[in-house]
Amino acid sequence: MKTAESVPTEVVQQVAEYFGVLSEPMRLRLLNLLRDGEKCVQDLVEATQTSQANVSKHLKVMLQAGILTRRSEGTSAYYSVTDDLIFELCTLVCDRLASRIEQQAQYFRAFSLTSKQ
């Protein structure tokens, strides 16, 4: 097993950049919309209720990171997810956050009960 010290700096930088792409809430919203398959930019604009310029900016970042693919049909651009494993990553993070929130809720309930006594 490799230790953190043996991982080249360039690799760590690339991983950090990849996670950085995913750290933007609008990009996560767009990924979630693409979960069901390819969508055109206009559909994504309507679903997010934001400007086409904003949606296009975020799609471009994910395209450059290799997360999305793009195809043109006439005057429309269609985007889809390159690898569905991205959704497994999102599910893993969401499940972990849900567990943490549930644990915090238990602490709040316990605190509430002790303060009533």
C-alpha positions in Angstrom: 0.0 0.0 0.0 1.3 3.4 -0.9 1.7 6.0 1.8 0.8 9.6 1.4 4.4 10.6 1.1 4.9 8.3 -1.9 2.1 9.9 -4.0 3.5 12.4 -6.4 2.5 16.0 -5.9 1.1 16.2 -9.4 -1.3 13.3 -8.6 -2.5 14.9 -5.4 -3.0 18.2 -7.3 -5.2 16.5 -10.0 -7.3 14.8 -7.3 -7.8 18.1 -5.5 -8.8 19.8 -8.8 -11.3 17.0 -9.6 -12.9 17.4 -6.1 -12.8 21.2 -6.7 -14.9 20.8 -9.8 -17.5 18.9 -7.7 -17.4 21.5 -4.9 -19.8 23.9 -6.7 -23.5 23.5 -5.7 -24.7 24.3 -9.2 -22.5 21.6 -10.7 -24.0 19.1 -8.3 -27.5 20.2 -9.3 -26.6 19.7 -13.0 -25.1 16.3 -12.3 -28.2 15.3 -10.5 -30.3 16.4 -13.5 -28.1 14.4 -15.8 -28.6 11.3 -13.7 -31.5 10.2 -15.9 -29.4 10.6 -19.1 -28.5 13.1 -21.7 -30.1 16.6 -21.7 -29.9 19.7 -23.8 -28.7 23.0 -22.4 -32.2 24.5 -22.6 -33.7 21.7 -20.5 -31.0 22.3 -17.9 -31.6 26.0 -17.9 -35.3 25.5 -17.3 -34.8 22.9 -14.6 -32.3 25.1 -12.7 -34.1 28.4 -13.3 -30.8 30.1 -14.0 -29.3 31.8 -17.0 -28.0 29.9 -20.0 -24.6 31.6 -19.5 -24.4 30.3 -15.9 -25.4 26.8 -16.9 -23.0 26.8 -19.9 -20.1 28.0 -17.7 -20.6 25.1 -15.3 -21.1 22.5 -18.0 -17.8 23.7 -19.6 -15.9 23.2 -16.4 -17.2 19.7 -16.0 -16.6 18.9 -19.7 -13.0 20.1 -19.4 -12.6 17.9 -16.3 -13.8 14.9 -18.2 -16.9 14.4 -16.1 -19.3 15.2 -19.0 -19.4 14.6 -22.7 -21.0 16.9 -25.3 -22.6 16.4 -28.6 -24.2 18.9 -31.0 -27.4 18.4 -32.9 -28.3 21.3 -35.1 -28.1 24.4 -32.9 -28.5 22.5 -29.6 -25.8 21.1 -27.4 -26.5 17.9 -25.4 -24.6 16.8 -22.3 -24.3 13.5 -20.6 -22.2 12.0 -17.8 -19.0 10.3 -19.0 -18.9 7.7 -16.2 -21.8 6.7 -14.0 -19.4 6.0 -11.1 -19.7 9.7 -10.4 -23.1 9.0 -9.0 -21.7 6.3 -6.7 -19.3 8.9 -5.3 -22.3 11.3 -4.8 -24.3 8.5 -3.1 -21.4 7.6 -0.8 -21.0 11.2 0.3 -24.8 11.7 0.7 -25.1 8.5 2.7 -22.3 9.6 5.0 -23.8 13.0 5.5 -27.2 11.5 6.2 -25.7 9.2 8.9 -23.9 12.2 10.5 -27.2 14.2 10.5 -29.1 11.3 12.0 -26.5 11.0 14.7 -26.7 14.7 15.4 -30.5 14.5 15.5 -30.2 11.8 18.2 -27.9 14.1 20.2 -30.5 16.9 20.0 -33.3 14.6 21.0 -31.3 13.3 24.0 -30.4 16.9 25.0 -34.1 17.9 24.7 -35.2 15.1 26.9 -32.6 15.8 29.6 -33.4 19.5 29.7 -37.1 18.8 30.3 -36.4 16.9 33.5 
